[in-house]
């Protein structure tokens, strides 16, 4: 065991410094400052190198965290990066936006023993940002091009990860996406203060430089049917994600200034990217000067409340039907939101939207928690006669996402879906009922984390590779 490790007994936990609250509330830049080299080494050295690495076990990608922490502590940053990227196609993204408090860091052995977790996410971010700065990250170089082609529908994390893995194996890859930029939710859903867009754009540019073709503003079913794409490619991967807003059916739902979260976040992100956003410029999808209420308790809700603060809302409330302990979002994000001035209204649920033409007030029910439901969290129960009103000029619904009707959209009625509307796949191969058509990410598992989408994309790439190798082998036998 290196004497550079096991320092948690004498060195305390430290995360990168946050920018001043009053400063960060006025812009969309990332709020955490960078680790410096010596501090990253020091914090890495706190790892206990335990025999059973629970951090790795609780990482969807099974990242080899203890080993790259040890390499970082020894100053071997290039080796640390190579090991980190061997299991993760976007370590600089995961280091920024993964809910480490629920995954690797939350299950760190020294955290459980009371010494404070190793700050794994911040070190992962430092390792990869340093690798970019040093020029160690290079485009894919294919030594032997294969004549088989793969069409990937969706340029989010699942699609991009699969594209990279398949391109490394020499396949010709075309990524089709309905937006004007690659990245999916990484570009249009997650605000800059968590993930600055140049981080995503340099990653997608790297894939383009490695020979992956991107076709933007392309809608399957409109520009080509799924069947037409199947004829064009040897295999297809559907990785569209889920974007349809989950609704709450309440009286007054048709009033103006009530928006789905993605409409609000996309407008803000497009504005930050320099686009002309008419509804933002007209003050409609803009929180400035308004009493904003966000309904929901996940990370998307946190993105909405913190965006509203930066747009100079008059007040920002987050309405959630459970308490803090039963909230699905990252604890870290809740703390950041509270620091920035967001008011959390716990144990509260919307009952009615009130107003003449536009939303003016939200009627709210008070909630008490009952027995745990199937998720393990205590189920919310309305307290009769407990309702009250909250002033609101703008309501943002962050209640989650459901899959779109892809068989209808893709003009592929024979594509099978589950009762939840997600694409039905073989559990082992990730292949749909259509031969040579695979699916991965949120469109299969439902709305989930970016790290799970990357995992699914990598797994789908492995299955597609095996499928194409078998297909080619059969063609040789026939010949």
C-alpha positions as a Markdown table, in Angstrom:
| # | Residue | x | y | z |
|---|---|---|---|---|
| 1 | Unk | 0.0 | 0.0 | 0.0 |
| 2 | Unk | 1.4 | 3.4 | -1.0 |
| 3 | Unk | 2.1 | 5.7 | 2.0 |
| 4 | Unk | 0.4 | 8.4 | 0.0 |
| 5 | Unk | -3.0 | 6.9 | 0.8 |
| 6 | Unk | -5.1 | 6.5 | 3.9 |
| 7 | Unk | -4.7 | 10.2 | 4.8 |
| 8 | Unk | -8.4 | 10.6 | 5.9 |
| 9 | Unk | -7.2 | 10.1 | 9.5 |
| 10 | Unk | -5.3 | 13.4 | 9.4 |
| 11 | Unk | -6.7 | 15.3 | 6.4 |
| 12 | Unk | -10.3 | 16.5 | 6.5 |
| 13 | Unk | -12.8 | 16.4 | 3.7 |
| 14 | Unk | -12.7 | 19.5 | 1.4 |
| 15 | Unk | -14.7 | 20.3 | -1.7 |
| 16 | Unk | -13.8 | 23.0 | -4.2 |
| 17 | Unk | -14.7 | 26.4 | -3.1 |
| 18 | Unk | -18.1 | 27.8 | -4.2 |
| 19 | Unk | -18.3 | 31.2 | -5.8 |
| 20 | Unk | -19.8 | 34.0 | -3.6 |
| 21 | Unk | -23.6 | 33.7 | -3.5 |
| 22 | Unk | -24.3 | 37.2 | -4.6 |
| 23 | Unk | -21.9 | 36.9 | -7.4 |
| 24 | Unk | -23.1 | 33.5 | -8.7 |
| 25 | Unk | -26.8 | 34.5 | -8.6 |
| 26 | Unk | -26.1 | 37.1 | -11.3 |
| 27 | Unk | -24.7 | 34.8 | -14.0 |
| 28 | Unk | -25.0 | 31.3 | -15.4 |
| 29 | Unk | -21.4 | 30.3 | -14.9 |
| 30 | Unk | -20.5 | 27.1 | -12.9 |
| 31 | Unk | -20.6 | 27.8 | -9.2 |
| 32 | Unk | -17.7 | 25.6 | -8.1 |
| 33 | Unk | -14.1 | 26.7 | -8.5 |
| 34 | Unk | -11.5 | 24.3 | -9.8 |
| 35 | Unk | -9.3 | 22.1 | -7.6 |
| 36 | Unk | -5.7 | 23.0 | -7.9 |
| 37 | Unk | -3.2 | 20.2 | -8.5 |
| 38 | Unk | -1.9 | 19.9 | -5.0 |
| 39 | Unk | -5.4 | 20.0 | -3.5 |
| 40 | Unk | -6.6 | 17.3 | -5.8 |
| 41 | Unk | -3.7 | 15.1 | -4.8 |
| 42 | Unk | -4.3 | 15.7 | -1.2 |
| 43 | Unk | -8.0 | 14.9 | -1.3 |
| 44 | Unk | -7.4 | 11.8 | -3.5 |
| 45 | Unk | -4.9 | 10.6 | -0.8 |
| 46 | Unk | -7.8 | 10.4 | 1.7 |
| 47 | Unk | -9.1 | 7.3 | -0.1 |
| 48 | Unk | -9.0 | 4.2 | 2.2 |
| 49 | Unk | -8.4 | 1.8 | -0.7 |
| 50 | Unk | -10.9 | -0.5 | 1.0 |
| 51 | Unk | -11.1 | -4.2 | 0.0 |
| 52 | Unk | -14.7 | -3.9 | -1.2 |
| 53 | Unk | -15.0 | -0.5 | -3.0 |
| 54 | Unk | -18.6 | 0.5 | -2.4 |
| 55 | Unk | -18.0 | 3.7 | -4.4 |
| 56 | Unk | -17.4 | 1.5 | -7.5 |
| 57 | Unk | -20.2 | -0.9 | -6.7 |
| 58 | Unk | -22.7 | 2.0 | -6.5 |
| 59 | Unk | -21.5 | 3.7 | -9.7 |
| 60 | Unk | -23.7 | 2.6 | -12.7 |
| 61 | Unk | -20.5 | 2.6 | -14.9 |
| 62 | Unk | -18.5 | 0.6 | -12.3 |
| 63 | Unk | -15.8 | 3.3 | -12.6 |
| 64 | Unk | -12.5 | 2.1 | -11.1 |
| 65 | Unk | -12.5 | 4.9 | -8.6 |
| 66 | Unk | -10.0 | 3.7 | -5.9 |
| 67 | Unk | -7.3 | 3.1 | -8.6 |
| 68 | Unk | -7.6 | 6.5 | -10.3 |
| 69 | Unk | -7.7 | 8.2 | -6.9 |
| 70 | Unk | -4.5 | 6.4 | -6.0 |
| 71 | Unk | -2.9 | 7.5 | -9.3 |
| 72 | Unk | -4.1 | 11.1 | -8.7 |
| 73 | Unk | -2.6 | 11.1 | -5.2 |
| 74 | Unk | 0.7 | 10.0 | -6.7 |
| 75 | Unk | 0.6 | 12.8 | -9.3 |
| 76 | Unk | 0.2 | 10.3 | -12.2 |
| 77 | Unk | -2.6 | 12.3 | -13.7 |
| 78 | Unk | -2.4 | 11.0 | -17.3 |
| 79 | Unk | -2.7 | 7.4 | -16.1 |
| 80 | Unk | -5.6 | 8.5 | -13.8 |
| 81 | Unk | -7.4 | 10.0 | -16.8 |
| 82 | Unk | -6.8 | 7.0 | -19.0 |
| 83 | Unk | -8.3 | 4.7 | -16.4 |
| 84 | Unk | -11.2 | 7.1 | -15.7 |
| 85 | Unk | -12.1 | 7.4 | -19.4 |
| 86 | Unk | -11.8 | 3.6 | -20.0 |
| 87 | Unk | -15.2 | 3.1 | -18.4 |
| 88 | Unk | -16.8 | 6.5 | -18.9 |
| 89 | Unk | -17.3 | 8.4 | -22.2 |
| 90 | Unk | -18.0 | 11.7 | -20.5 |
| 91 | Unk | -16.1 | 11.8 | -17.1 |
| 92 | Unk | -16.0 | 15.6 | -17.2 |
| 93 | Unk | -19.8 | 15.7 | -17.5 |
| 94 | Unk | -20.4 | 13.1 | -14.8 |
| 95 | Unk | -17.9 | 14.8 | -12.4 |
| 96 | Unk | -20.1 | 17.9 | -12.7 |
| 97 | Unk | -23.7 | 16.7 | -12.7 |
| 98 | Unk | -23.8 | 13.2 | -11.2 |
| 99 | Unk | -25.6 | 13.1 | -7.8 |
| 100 | Unk | -22.5 | 11.7 | -6.1 |
| 101 | Unk | -24.2 | 12.2 | -2.8 |
| 102 | Unk | -26.6 | 9.4 | -3.8 |
| 103 | Unk | -24.1 | 7.2 | -5.6 |
| 104 | Unk | -20.3 | 6.9 | -5.1 |
| 105 | Unk | -19.7 | 9.5 | -2.4 |
| 106 | Unk | -22.8 | 8.6 | -0.5 |
| 107 | Unk | -21.5 | 5.0 | -0.2 |
| 108 | Unk | -17.9 | 5.8 | 0.5 |
| 109 | Unk | -16.6 | 3.7 | 3.4 |
| 110 | Unk | -14.9 | 6.7 | 5.2 |
| 111 | Unk | -18.1 | 8.7 | 4.9 |
| 112 | Unk | -20.0 | 5.9 | 6.7 |
| 113 | Unk | -17.3 | 5.9 | 9.4 |
| 114 | Unk | -17.8 | 9.6 | 10.0 |
| 115 | Unk | -14.6 | 11.0 | 8.4 |
| 116 | Unk | -16.4 | 12.7 | 5.5 |
| 117 | Unk | -16.4 | 11.2 | 2.0 |
| 118 | Unk | -13.7 | 11.5 | -0.6 |
| 119 | Unk | -14.8 | 14.2 | -3.0 |
| 120 | Unk | -14.9 | 11.8 | -5.9 |
| 121 | Unk | -16.9 | 14.0 | -8.4 |
| 122 | Unk | -14.7 | 17.0 | -8.0 |
| 123 | Unk | -11.5 | 14.9 | -8.5 |
| 124 | Unk | -13.0 | 13.2 | -11.6 |
| 125 | Unk | -13.8 | 16.7 | -13.0 |
| 126 | Unk | -10.2 | 17.9 | -12.3 |
| 127 | Unk | -8.6 | 14.8 | -13.9 |
| 128 | Unk | -10.5 | 15.2 | -17.1 |
| 129 | Unk | -10.3 | 19.0 | -17.3 |
| 130 | Unk | -6.6 | 18.7 | -16.8 |
| 131 | Unk | -6.4 | 16.1 | -19.6 |
| 132 | Unk | -8.2 | 18.5 | -22.0 |
| 133 | Unk | -5.8 | 21.3 | -21.0 |
| 134 | Unk | -2.7 | 19.1 | -21.5 |
| 135 | Unk | -3.9 | 18.0 | -25.0 |
| 136 | Unk | -4.1 | 14.3 | -24.0 |
| 137 | Unk | -7.6 | 13.8 | -25.3 |
| 138 | Unk | -7.5 | 13.1 | -29.1 |
| 139 | Unk | -10.1 | 12.2 | -31.7 |
| 140 | Unk | -10.7 | 8.5 | -32.5 |
| 141 | Unk | -8.3 | 7.1 | -35.0 |
| 142 | Unk | -9.7 | 4.1 | -36.9 |
| 143 | Unk | -7.0 | 1.8 | -38.3 |
| 144 | Unk | -9.4 | -0.6 | -40.1 |
| 145 | Unk | -12.7 | 0.9 | -41.5 |
| 146 | Unk | -15.6 | -1.5 | -41.7 |
| 147 | Unk | -18.1 | -1.4 | -44.4 |
| 148 | Unk | -21.1 | -1.7 | -42.0 |
| 149 | Unk | -23.0 | 1.4 | -41.0 |
| 150 | Unk | -25.1 | 2.2 | -37.9 |
| 151 | Unk | -27.7 | 4.9 | -37.6 |
| 152 | Unk | -28.2 | 6.3 | -34.1 |
| 153 | Unk | -31.4 | 8.2 | -33.4 |
| 154 | Unk | -30.7 | 10.8 | -30.7 |
| 155 | Unk | -27.6 | 12.8 | -29.8 |
| 156 | Unk | -28.0 | 12.7 | -26.0 |
| 157 | Unk | -25.6 | 10.9 | -23.7 |
| 158 | Unk | -26.8 | 7.3 | -24.6 |
| 159 | Unk | -26.5 | 8.0 | -28.3 |
| 160 | Unk | -23.2 | 9.7 | -28.1 |
| 161 | Unk | -21.6 | 7.0 | -25.9 |
| 162 | Unk | -22.8 | 4.3 | -28.2 |
| 163 | Unk | -21.5 | 6.2 | -31.2 |
| 164 | Unk | -18.1 | 6.6 | -29.7 |
| 165 | Unk | -17.7 | 2.9 | -28.7 |
| 166 | Unk | -18.9 | 1.7 | -32.1 |
| 167 | Unk | -16.7 | 4.1 | -34.0 |
| 168 | Unk | -13.7 | 2.8 | -32.0 |
| 169 | Unk | -14.5 | -0.5 | -33.6 |
| 170 | Unk | -14.3 | 0.9 | -37.1 |
| 171 | Unk | -18.0 | 1.2 | -37.9 |
| 172 | Unk | -19.4 | 4.1 | -40.0 |
| 173 | Unk | -21.7 | 6.0 | -37.7 |
| 174 | Unk | -24.5 | 8.5 | -38.5 |
| 175 | Unk | -26.2 | 10.3 | -35.6 |
| 176 | Unk | -29.7 | 11.8 | -36.4 |
| 177 | Unk | -31.1 | 14.3 | -34.0 |
| 178 | Unk | -34.1 | 16.6 | -34.0 |
| 179 | Unk | -32.3 | 19.6 | -32.4 |
| 180 | Unk | -29.9 | 22.0 | -34.1 |
| 181 | Unk | -27.1 | 21.0 | -31.7 |
| 182 | Unk | -25.9 | 17.6 | -30.5 |
| 183 | Unk | -26.1 | 16.9 | -26.7 |
| 184 | Unk | -29.8 | 16.5 | -26.0 |
| 185 | Unk | -30.6 | 17.3 | -22.4 |
| 186 | Unk | -26.9 | 18.1 | -21.7 |
| 187 | Unk | -27.3 | 21.2 | -24.0 |
| 188 | Unk | -31.0 | 22.1 | -23.7 |
| 189 | Unk | -32.1 | 20.8 | -20.3 |
| 190 | Unk | -29.2 | 21.3 | -17.8 |
| 191 | Unk | -28.4 | 24.9 | -17.0 |
| 192 | Unk | -24.9 | 26.4 | -17.5 |
| 193 | Unk | -24.3 | 26.9 | -13.7 |
| 194 | Unk | -24.2 | 23.0 | -13.5 |
| 195 | Unk | -22.7 | 22.2 | -16.9 |
| 196 | Unk | -21.3 | 24.9 | -19.2 |
| 197 | Unk | -22.1 | 24.2 | -22.8 |
| 198 | Unk | -18.6 | 24.4 | -24.1 |
| 199 | Unk | -17.9 | 21.2 | -22.1 |
| 200 | Unk | -20.5 | 19.3 | -24.1 |
| 201 | Unk | -19.6 | 21.0 | -27.4 |
| 202 | Unk | -15.9 | 20.1 | -27.3 |
| 203 | Unk | -16.9 | 16.5 | -26.6 |
| 204 | Unk | -19.2 | 16.3 | -29.6 |
| 205 | Unk | -16.6 | 18.1 | -31.8 |
| 206 | Unk | -14.2 | 15.4 | -30.7 |
| 207 | Unk | -16.6 | 12.8 | -32.0 |
| 208 | Unk | -17.0 | 14.7 | -35.3 |
| 209 | Unk | -13.3 | 14.9 | -35.7 |
| 210 | Unk | -13.2 | 11.1 | -35.2 |
| 211 | Unk | -15.3 | 10.5 | -38.2 |
| 212 | Unk | -18.8 | 10.4 | -36.8 |
| 213 | Unk | -21.4 | 12.1 | -38.9 |
| 214 | Unk | -24.1 | 14.2 | -37.3 |
| 215 | Unk | -27.3 | 15.1 | -39.1 |
| 216 | Unk | -29.2 | 17.8 | -37.1 |
| 217 | Unk | -32.7 | 19.1 | -37.4 |
| 218 | Unk | -33.8 | 15.6 | -38.5 |
| 219 | Unk | -37.0 | 14.1 | -37.4 |
| 220 | Unk | -37.6 | 10.4 | -37.9 |
| 221 | Unk | -41.1 | 9.9 | -39.3 |
| 222 | Unk | -41.0 | 13.3 | -41.0 |
| 223 | Unk | -37.7 | 13.4 | -42.8 |
| 224 | Unk | -37.4 | 9.6 | -43.1 |
| 225 | Unk | -39.3 | 6.8 | -41.6 |
| 226 | Unk | -37.7 | 4.2 | -39.3 |
| 227 | Unk | -38.1 | 1.6 | -42.0 |
| 228 | Unk | -36.2 | 3.8 | -44.5 |
| 229 | Unk | -33.4 | 4.2 | -42.0 |
| 230 | Unk | -33.3 | 0.4 | -41.5 |
| 231 | Unk | -32.8 | -0.1 | -45.2 |
| 232 | Unk | -30.0 | 2.5 | -45.2 |
| 233 | Unk | -28.0 | 1.1 | -42.2 |
| 234 | Unk | -26.9 | -2.4 | -41.0 |
| 235 | Unk | -28.2 | -1.6 | -37.5 |
| 236 | Unk | -30.2 | 1.1 | -35.8 |
| 237 | Unk | -30.0 | 2.4 | -32.2 |
| 238 | Unk | -33.0 | 4.4 | -30.8 |
| 239 | Unk | -31.7 | 6.7 | -28.0 |
| 240 | Unk | -34.2 | 9.6 | -28.1 |
| 241 | Unk | -34.6 | 10.0 | -24.4 |
| 242 | Unk | -38.0 | 11.1 | -22.9 |
| 243 | Unk | -39.2 | 14.6 | -23.3 |
| 244 | Unk | -42.9 | 14.6 | -22.9 |
| 245 | Unk | -43.9 | 16.5 | -19.8 |
| 246 | Unk | -45.8 | 14.7 | -17.2 |
| 247 | Unk | -49.0 | 16.6 | -16.5 |
| 248 | Unk | -51.1 | 17.4 | -13.5 |
| 249 | Unk | -54.8 | 17.6 | -14.3 |
| 250 | Unk | -56.1 | 20.5 | -12.2 |
| 251 | Unk | -58.8 | 23.1 | -12.6 |
| 252 | Unk | -57.3 | 26.2 | -14.3 |
| 253 | Unk | -54.6 | 24.2 | -16.1 |
| 254 | Unk | -55.4 | 26.1 | -19.3 |
| 255 | Unk | -54.4 | 29.5 | -17.8 |
| 256 | Unk | -51.5 | 31.4 | -19.4 |
| 257 | Unk | -48.0 | 31.5 | -17.8 |
| 258 | Unk | -48.1 | 27.8 | -16.8 |
| 259 | Unk | -45.2 | 26.0 | -18.4 |
| 260 | Unk | -43.6 | 22.6 | -18.6 |
| 261 | Unk | -40.0 | 22.6 | -17.2 |
| 262 | Unk | -38.4 | 21.8 | -20.5 |
| 263 | Unk | -40.0 | 24.7 | -22.3 |
| 264 | Unk | -38.6 | 27.1 | -19.6 |
| 265 | Unk | -35.1 | 25.5 | -19.4 |
| 266 | Unk | -34.7 | 25.2 | -23.2 |
| 267 | Unk | -35.6 | 28.9 | -23.7 |
| 268 | Unk | -33.0 | 29.9 | -21.0 |
| 269 | Unk | -30.3 | 27.6 | -22.4 |
| 270 | Unk | -30.9 | 28.8 | -26.0 |
| 271 | Unk | -30.6 | 32.4 | -24.8 |
| 272 | Unk | -27.3 | 31.6 | -23.1 |
| 273 | Unk | -26.1 | 30.0 | -26.4 |
| 274 | Unk | -26.8 | 33.2 | -28.2 |
| 275 | Unk | -30.0 | 32.2 | -30.0 |
| 276 | Unk | -32.9 | 34.5 | -30.6 |
| 277 | Unk | -35.7 | 33.2 | -28.4 |
| 278 | Unk | -38.9 | 35.2 | -29.1 |
| 279 | Unk | -40.9 | 34.0 | -26.1 |
| 280 | Unk | -38.0 | 34.8 | -23.7 |
| 281 | Unk | -37.4 | 38.2 | -25.2 |
| 282 | Unk | -41.2 | 39.0 | -24.9 |
| 283 | Unk | -41.0 | 38.2 | -21.2 |
| 284 | Unk | -43.2 | 35.1 | -21.5 |
| 285 | Unk | -40.6 | 32.3 | -20.8 |
| 286 | Unk | -38.7 | 34.7 | -18.6 |
| 287 | Unk | -39.0 | 34.8 | -14.8 |
| 288 | Unk | -37.8 | 38.4 | -14.4 |
| 289 | Unk | -39.9 | 40.3 | -11.8 |
| 290 | Unk | -42.3 | 37.5 | -11.3 |
| 291 | Unk | -43.5 | 35.4 | -8.3 |
| 292 | Unk | -42.5 | 32.0 | -9.6 |
| 293 | Unk | -43.7 | 28.7 | -8.2 |
| 294 | Unk | -42.0 | 25.5 | -9.3 |
| 295 | Unk | -43.9 | 22.2 | -8.7 |
| 296 | Unk | -41.7 | 19.2 | -8.2 |
| 297 | Unk | -38.9 | 17.8 | -6.1 |
| 298 | Unk | -36.3 | 16.3 | -8.5 |
| 299 | Unk | -33.2 | 17.7 | -10.1 |
| 300 | Unk | -35.2 | 19.3 | -12.9 |
| 301 | Unk | -37.1 | 21.3 | -10.4 |
| 302 | Unk | -33.8 | 22.4 | -8.8 |
| 303 | Unk | -32.6 | 23.5 | -12.3 |
| 304 | Unk | -35.8 | 25.6 | -12.7 |
| 305 | Unk | -35.7 | 27.3 | -9.3 |
| 306 | Unk | -32.1 | 28.2 | -9.7 |
| 307 | Unk | -32.6 | 29.4 | -13.2 |
| 308 | Unk | -35.5 | 31.6 | -12.0 |
| 309 | Unk | -33.2 | 33.2 | -9.4 |
| 310 | Unk | -30.7 | 34.1 | -12.1 |
| 311 | Unk | -33.4 | 35.6 | -14.2 |
| 312 | Unk | -34.1 | 38.0 | -11.3 |
| 313 | Unk | -37.5 | 36.6 | -10.3 |
| 314 | Unk | -39.3 | 38.6 | -7.6 |
| 315 | Unk | -39.7 | 35.4 | -5.5 |
| 316 | Unk | -39.1 | 31.7 | -6.1 |
| 317 | Unk | -40.9 | 28.9 | -4.3 |
| 318 | Unk | -40.5 | 25.2 | -4.7 |
| 319 | Unk | -43.6 | 23.2 | -3.9 |
| 320 | Unk | -43.1 | 19.6 | -3.0 |
| 321 | Unk | -45.6 | 17.1 | -1.6 |
| 322 | Unk | -43.1 | 15.2 | 0.6 |
| 323 | Unk | -40.5 | 16.5 | 3.1 |
| 324 | Unk | -36.8 | 17.1 | 2.6 |
| 325 | Unk | -35.8 | 13.6 | 3.7 |
| 326 | Unk | -38.1 | 12.0 | 1.0 |
| 327 | Unk | -37.0 | 14.3 | -1.8 |
| 328 | Unk | -35.7 | 12.5 | -4.9 |
| 329 | Unk | -33.4 | 15.3 | -6.0 |
| 330 | Unk | -29.7 | 15.8 | -5.0 |
| 331 | Unk | -29.3 | 17.1 | -1.4 |
| 332 | Unk | -26.4 | 19.2 | -2.7 |
| 333 | Unk | -28.7 | 20.9 | -5.2 |
| 334 | Unk | -31.3 | 21.7 | -2.6 |
| 335 | Unk | -28.6 | 23.3 | -0.4 |
| 336 | Unk | -27.4 | 25.4 | -3.3 |
| 337 | Unk | -30.9 | 26.5 | -4.1 |
| 338 | Unk | -31.6 | 27.5 | -0.5 |
| 339 | Unk | -28.3 | 29.5 | -0.4 |
| 340 | Unk | -29.4 | 31.4 | -3.5 |
| 341 | Unk | -32.8 | 32.4 | -2.0 |
| 342 | Unk | -35.2 | 29.7 | -3.0 |
| 343 | Unk | -38.0 | 29.0 | -0.5 |
| 344 | Unk | -39.0 | 25.4 | -0.2 |
| 345 | Unk | -42.7 | 24.7 | 0.7 |
| 346 | Unk | -42.5 | 21.2 | 2.0 |
| 347 | Unk | -45.5 | 18.8 | 2.4 |
| 348 | Unk | -47.6 | 20.8 | -0.1 |
| 349 | Unk | -49.4 | 19.8 | -3.2 |
| 350 | Unk | -51.2 | 21.9 | -5.9 |
| 351 | Unk | -55.0 | 21.8 | -5.8 |
| 352 | Unk | -56.1 | 24.5 | -8.3 |
| 353 | Unk | -54.8 | 27.2 | -10.6 |
| 354 | Unk | -56.6 | 30.5 | -10.3 |
| 355 | Unk | -56.7 | 33.6 | -12.4 |
| 356 | Unk | -58.7 | 35.4 | -15.1 |
| 357 | Unk | -56.6 | 34.7 | -18.2 |
| 358 | Unk | -53.2 | 34.3 | -16.6 |
| 359 | Unk | -52.2 | 32.5 | -13.5 |
| 360 | Unk | -52.6 | 34.7 | -10.4 |
| 361 | Unk | -52.8 | 32.3 | -7.5 |
| 362 | Unk | -52.1 | 28.7 | -6.7 |
| 363 | Unk | -54.4 | 26.9 | -4.3 |
| 364 | Unk | -52.3 | 24.4 | -2.2 |
| 365 | Unk | -53.2 | 21.4 | -0.1 |
| 366 | Unk | -51.2 | 20.6 | 3.0 |
| 367 | Unk | -49.9 | 17.0 | 3.1 |
| 368 | Unk | -49.1 | 14.5 | 5.7 |
| 369 | Unk | -47.0 | 11.4 | 5.1 |
| 370 | Unk | -48.4 | 7.9 | 5.5 |
| 371 | Unk | -46.9 | 4.5 | 5.1 |
| 372 | Unk | -44.1 | 3.9 | 2.6 |
| 373 | Unk | -45.2 | 3.2 | -1.0 |
| 374 | Unk | -43.6 | 0.9 | -3.6 |
| 375 | Unk | -40.6 | 3.3 | -3.9 |
| 376 | Unk | -39.9 | 3.0 | -0.2 |
| 377 | Unk | -40.8 | 6.6 | 0.4 |
| 378 | Unk | -43.7 | 7.6 | 2.7 |
| 379 | Unk | -46.9 | 8.2 | 0.6 |
| 380 | Unk | -48.4 | 11.7 | 0.6 |
| 381 | Unk | -52.0 | 12.1 | 1.9 |
| 382 | Unk | -54.0 | 15.3 | 1.6 |
| 383 | Unk | -55.1 | 16.9 | 4.9 |
| 384 | Unk | -58.8 | 17.8 | 4.4 |
| 385 | Unk | -59.6 | 21.5 | 4.8 |
| 386 | Unk | -56.0 | 22.5 | 4.9 |
| 387 | Unk | -55.8 | 24.4 | 1.6 |
| 388 | Unk | -54.4 | 27.9 | 1.3 |
| 389 | Unk | -53.4 | 30.2 | -1.6 |
| 390 | Unk | -50.0 | 31.3 | -2.9 |
| 391 | Unk | -49.5 | 34.3 | -5.2 |
| 392 | Unk | -48.0 | 33.3 | -8.5 |
| 393 | Unk | -47.3 | 35.1 | -11.8 |
| 394 | Unk | -45.6 | 32.0 | -13.3 |
| 395 | Unk | -45.9 | 28.3 | -12.7 |
| 396 | Unk | -43.3 | 25.8 | -13.8 |
| 397 | Unk | -44.3 | 22.1 | -13.8 |
| 398 | Unk | -41.3 | 19.9 | -13.1 |
| 399 | Unk | -43.2 | 16.6 | -12.5 |
| 400 | Unk | -41.0 | 14.3 | -14.6 |
| 401 | Unk | -41.1 | 13.1 | -18.2 |
| 402 | Unk | -42.9 | 10.4 | -20.1 |
| 403 | Unk | -41.9 | 8.8 | -23.5 |
| 404 | Unk | -43.4 | 10.1 | -26.6 |
| 405 | Unk | -45.5 | 7.8 | -28.9 |
| 406 | Unk | -42.5 | 6.7 | -31.0 |
| 407 | Unk | -44.4 | 4.0 | -33.1 |
| 408 | Unk | -46.7 | 6.8 | -34.2 |
| 409 | Unk | -44.0 | 9.5 | -34.6 |
| 410 | Unk | -41.6 | 7.1 | -36.4 |
| 411 | Unk | -44.4 | 5.8 | -38.6 |
| 412 | Unk | -43.4 | 2.3 | -37.3 |
| 413 | Unk | -46.6 | 0.8 | -35.8 |
| 414 | Unk | -44.9 | -2.6 | -35.5 |
| 415 | Unk | -42.4 | -1.2 | -33.0 |
| 416 | Unk | -43.4 | -2.7 | -29.6 |
| 417 | Unk | -43.6 | -0.6 | -26.5 |
| 418 | Unk | -44.3 | -1.4 | -22.8 |
| 419 | Unk | -47.4 | -0.4 | -20.9 |
| 420 | Unk | -45.5 | 2.7 | -19.8 |
| 421 | Unk | -44.8 | 3.7 | -23.5 |
| 422 | Unk | -41.1 | 2.9 | -23.2 |
| 423 | Unk | -39.5 | 0.8 | -26.0 |
| 424 | Unk | -39.7 | -2.9 | -25.3 |
| 425 | Unk | -36.3 | -4.6 | -25.7 |
| 426 | Unk | -34.7 | -8.0 | -25.0 |
| 427 | Unk | -33.2 | -7.7 | -21.5 |
| 428 | Unk | -29.9 | -9.3 | -22.6 |
| 429 | Unk | -29.3 | -7.9 | -26.1 |
| 430 | Unk | -31.2 | -4.5 | -25.9 |
| 431 | Unk | -32.7 | -5.4 | -29.3 |
| 432 | Unk | -36.3 | -4.5 | -30.0 |
| 433 | Unk | -38.8 | -6.7 | -31.7 |
| 434 | Unk | -37.5 | -5.3 | -35.0 |
| 435 | Unk | -34.5 | -7.2 | -36.2 |
| 436 | Unk | -31.3 | -5.0 | -36.1 |
| 437 | Unk | -33.1 | -2.2 | -34.2 |
| 438 | Unk | -31.8 | -1.6 | -30.7 |
| 439 | Unk | -32.8 | 0.9 | -28.0 |
| 440 | Unk | -31.0 | 2.4 | -25.0 |
| 441 | Unk | -31.2 | 5.1 | -22.3 |
| 442 | Unk | -34.3 | 6.8 | -21.0 |
| 443 | Unk | -36.5 | 5.7 | -23.9 |
| 444 | Unk | -36.1 | 2.1 | -22.4 |
| 445 | Unk | -35.7 | 2.7 | -18.7 |
| 446 | Unk | -37.7 | 5.9 | -18.3 |
| 447 | Unk | -36.4 | 9.2 | -17.1 |
| 448 | Unk | -33.2 | 8.6 | -15.2 |
| 449 | Unk | -29.6 | 9.9 | -14.7 |
| 450 | Unk | -27.1 | 10.8 | -17.3 |
| 451 | Unk | -24.7 | 8.2 | -15.9 |
| 452 | Unk | -27.2 | 5.5 | -16.6 |
| 453 | Unk | -27.7 | 6.7 | -20.1 |
| 454 | Unk | -24.0 | 6.5 | -20.7 |
| 455 | Unk | -24.0 | 3.0 | -19.3 |
| 456 | Unk | -26.8 | 1.9 | -21.5 |
| 457 | Unk | -25.2 | 3.4 | -24.6 |
| 458 | Unk | -22.0 | 1.5 | -23.9 |
| 459 | Unk | -23.9 | -1.8 | -23.4 |
| 460 | Unk | -26.0 | -1.2 | -26.5 |
| 461 | Unk | -22.8 | -0.7 | -28.5 |
| 462 | Unk | -21.4 | -4.0 | -27.3 |
| 463 | Unk | -24.7 | -5.7 | -28.4 |
| 464 | Unk | -24.7 | -4.1 | -31.8 |
| 465 | Unk | -21.1 | -5.1 | -32.4 |
| 466 | Unk | -21.9 | -8.7 | -31.6 |
| 467 | Unk | -25.0 | -8.6 | -33.8 |
| 468 | Unk | -23.1 | -7.1 | -36.8 |
| 469 | Unk | -20.3 | -9.6 | -36.4 |
| 470 | Unk | -22.8 | -12.5 | -36.4 |
| 471 | Unk | -24.5 | -11.0 | -39.4 |
| 472 | Unk | -21.3 | -10.7 | -41.3 |
| 473 | Unk | -20.3 | -14.3 | -40.3 |
| 474 | Unk | -23.6 | -15.6 | -41.7 |
| 475 | Unk | -23.1 | -13.7 | -44.9 |
| 476 | Unk | -19.7 | -15.3 | -45.4 |
| 477 | Unk | -21.2 | -18.8 | -44.8 |
| 478 | Unk | -23.9 | -18.2 | -47.3 |
| 479 | Unk | -21.4 | -16.9 | -49.9 |
